[in-house]
């Protein structure tokens, strides 16, 4: 436990420094930690790394599609968001029949993190720069999953296992 606490604590500090320093505007620390936690929750192995990244990006893309549809096809103040969220979340779950997208919780984390980014920060899912919440959240989750992998390996080195 000590090795894991030390590796996650130390690398958590590094990730925070990166997100507020050299990678500011490219990643968010909260989405990094979401990706990091998913890596461990999904099994902390190579499959977990792949599933965390692929499924989270899948969810982020679908959230981006929901926000694009909200702007393109408004259905009134009360219905626009609920209808497009319902449609894209239905697609998210149905997409789990494709093995690459089969980890529904990771897809939901990507979707939710992207929606949170849009609601609280803004941006446009059609932008081809780092104002695109799908890009920022996806990159953050990739970084987080890689930090999960690194912290697992560092923990094993510290504990000698």
C-alpha positions as CSV (number, residue, x, y, z in Angstrom):
1,X,0.0,0.0,0.0
2,X,2.9,2.4,0.8
3,X,4.4,2.0,-2.6
4,X,1.1,2.7,-4.3
5,X,0.4,5.7,-2.2
6,X,3.9,7.1,-2.8
7,X,3.7,6.5,-6.5
8,X,0.2,8.0,-7.0
9,X,0.9,10.9,-4.6
10,X,4.2,11.8,-6.3
11,X,2.9,11.3,-9.8
12,X,-0.3,13.1,-8.9
13,X,1.9,16.1,-8.0
14,X,3.6,15.9,-11.4
15,X,0.3,15.6,-13.2
16,X,-1.0,18.6,-11.4
17,X,2.1,20.6,-12.2
18,X,1.8,19.6,-15.9
19,X,-1.8,20.5,-16.1
20,X,-1.3,23.9,-14.6
21,X,2.1,24.5,-16.2
22,X,3.4,23.3,-19.5
23,X,0.2,21.5,-20.6
24,X,-2.2,24.2,-19.4
25,X,-5.0,24.6,-21.9
26,X,-4.3,21.1,-23.3
27,X,-5.4,19.0,-20.4
28,X,-7.4,19.3,-17.2
29,X,-6.3,17.8,-13.9
30,X,-9.8,16.5,-13.0
31,X,-10.1,14.6,-16.4
32,X,-6.5,13.2,-15.9
33,X,-7.6,11.8,-12.5
34,X,-10.7,10.3,-14.1
35,X,-8.6,8.5,-16.7
36,X,-6.1,7.4,-14.0
37,X,-8.9,6.0,-11.8
38,X,-10.4,4.2,-14.7
39,X,-7.1,2.5,-15.5
40,X,-7.1,0.9,-12.1
41,X,-10.8,0.2,-12.0
42,X,-10.6,-1.5,-15.4
43,X,-7.9,-3.9,-14.2
44,X,-4.5,-2.0,-14.3
45,X,-3.2,-4.0,-17.3
46,X,-2.7,-3.5,-21.0
47,X,-6.4,-4.2,-21.7
48,X,-7.3,-1.6,-19.1
49,X,-5.1,1.0,-20.8
50,X,-6.7,0.3,-24.1
51,X,-10.3,0.2,-22.8
52,X,-9.9,3.3,-20.7
53,X,-8.6,5.3,-23.7
54,X,-10.8,3.9,-26.5
55,X,-14.0,3.8,-24.6
56,X,-13.6,7.2,-22.9
57,X,-12.8,8.9,-26.2
58,X,-15.9,7.1,-27.7
59,X,-18.0,8.7,-24.9
60,X,-16.3,12.1,-25.3
61,X,-17.1,12.1,-29.1
62,X,-20.7,11.2,-28.5
63,X,-21.0,14.0,-26.0
64,X,-19.5,16.3,-28.6
65,X,-22.1,15.1,-31.1
66,X,-24.9,15.8,-28.6
67,X,-23.7,19.4,-28.2
68,X,-23.3,19.9,-31.9
69,X,-26.9,18.6,-32.4
70,X,-28.2,20.9,-29.7
71,X,-26.8,23.8,-31.7
72,X,-27.9,22.6,-35.1
73,X,-31.3,21.2,-34.3
74,X,-32.9,23.1,-31.4
75,X,-36.1,21.5,-30.2
76,X,-37.1,24.3,-27.7
77,X,-35.8,25.3,-24.3
78,X,-37.2,22.2,-22.5
79,X,-36.5,19.5,-25.0
80,X,-33.3,20.2,-26.9
81,X,-30.8,18.9,-24.3
82,X,-32.8,15.9,-23.1
83,X,-33.6,14.6,-26.6
84,X,-30.0,14.8,-27.9
85,X,-28.6,13.4,-24.7
86,X,-31.1,10.5,-24.9
87,X,-30.2,9.8,-28.5
88,X,-26.5,9.9,-28.0
89,X,-26.5,7.9,-24.8
90,X,-28.7,5.3,-26.5
91,X,-26.0,5.1,-29.2
92,X,-23.3,4.9,-26.5
93,X,-24.9,1.9,-24.9
94,X,-25.7,0.2,-28.2
95,X,-22.2,0.7,-29.4
96,X,-21.0,-1.5,-26.5
97,X,-21.9,-4.4,-28.7
98,X,-18.7,-3.6,-30.6
99,X,-15.9,-5.1,-28.6
100,X,-13.7,-1.9,-28.8
101,X,-16.5,0.1,-27.1
102,X,-17.7,-2.5,-24.7
103,X,-16.7,-0.9,-21.4
104,X,-19.8,1.3,-20.9
105,X,-18.6,2.9,-17.6
106,X,-15.5,4.3,-19.3
107,X,-17.6,5.6,-22.2
108,X,-19.9,7.3,-19.7
109,X,-17.0,8.9,-17.9
110,X,-15.7,10.3,-21.2
111,X,-19.2,11.6,-22.0
112,X,-19.8,13.1,-18.6
113,X,-16.3,14.7,-18.4
114,X,-16.9,16.3,-21.9
115,X,-20.4,17.5,-20.9
116,X,-18.9,19.0,-17.7
117,X,-16.2,20.7,-19.6
118,X,-18.7,22.3,-22.0
119,X,-21.1,23.4,-19.3
120,X,-18.4,24.9,-17.0
121,X,-15.7,26.0,-19.4
122,X,-17.3,26.3,-22.8
123,X,-15.7,25.6,-26.1
124,X,-17.0,24.1,-29.4
125,X,-17.0,20.4,-30.4
126,X,-16.5,21.6,-34.0
127,X,-13.3,23.6,-33.3
128,X,-10.1,22.3,-34.7
129,X,-8.0,23.6,-31.8
130,X,-7.7,23.2,-28.1
131,X,-11.0,25.0,-27.4
132,X,-12.6,21.7,-28.5
133,X,-13.8,20.0,-25.3
134,X,-13.6,16.6,-27.0
135,X,-9.9,17.1,-27.7
136,X,-9.1,18.4,-24.2
137,X,-11.0,15.7,-22.4
138,X,-9.7,12.9,-24.6
139,X,-6.1,14.1,-24.3
140,X,-6.5,14.4,-20.5
141,X,-7.9,10.9,-20.2
142,X,-5.0,9.5,-22.3
143,X,-2.5,11.3,-20.0
144,X,-4.4,10.0,-17.0
145,X,-4.4,6.4,-18.2
146,X,-0.7,6.6,-18.9
147,X,-0.1,8.1,-15.4
148,X,-2.1,5.1,-14.1
149,X,0.2,2.7,-15.9
150,X,3.3,4.6,-14.7
151,X,2.1,4.7,-11.1
152,X,1.4,0.9,-11.1
153,X,4.9,0.2,-12.5
154,X,6.5,2.6,-10.0
155,X,4.5,1.1,-7.1
156,X,5.8,-2.4,-8.1
157,X,9.4,-1.1,-8.2
158,X,9.0,0.6,-4.8
159,X,7.4,-2.4,-3.1
160,X,9.8,-4.9,-4.9
161,X,7.0,-6.9,-6.5
